[in-house]
């Protein structure tokens, strides 16, 4: 199914311009930006609609991927935990095979945008947050140390 989004705007009261888009991404956070970049690279005319200021400037420099299930159970291997999610969960809807493909694609997409990252797509690692607590992440900017477990600096 193809969608065509249009927005009419005006430079002058007597001028109208039409902008055509294949895809409209709602949200200018990291997920929305990555989605829009991926669509644009696939040749889609893409627009992002965002309300207010996003929180990208508060980013820890890490990327989480299913660090725990909805009931709070810690997750070390996100793909293995997909079956524990409810059927309506977005990751379950995407499916394991597609998740594997997207997980493998995202580091390269980030690098193409000038964002060097490291980590394992198949396993969560740990990083020490600015507040001194251990947090899980599957990717991090190259200048952020990831540890295989919480014993990192102990």
GIGI-V435861 format. One line per field, one symbol per residue. phi: phi as a letter, one per 30 degrees, with the letter a starting at -180 (. if undefined). A space follows every 50 residues. Layout:
phi->???
This chain:
phi->.ccbcbbcbbdbeccbbcccbdbcccjcdeddddddddddddjddbbccb cicdcedcddibbcbhdadedjddbcceddceddddeddeddddjdddde ddddddedddddcicdbbkcdcbdcbbcdedicdbcacbbeeccdcbdad dfcd
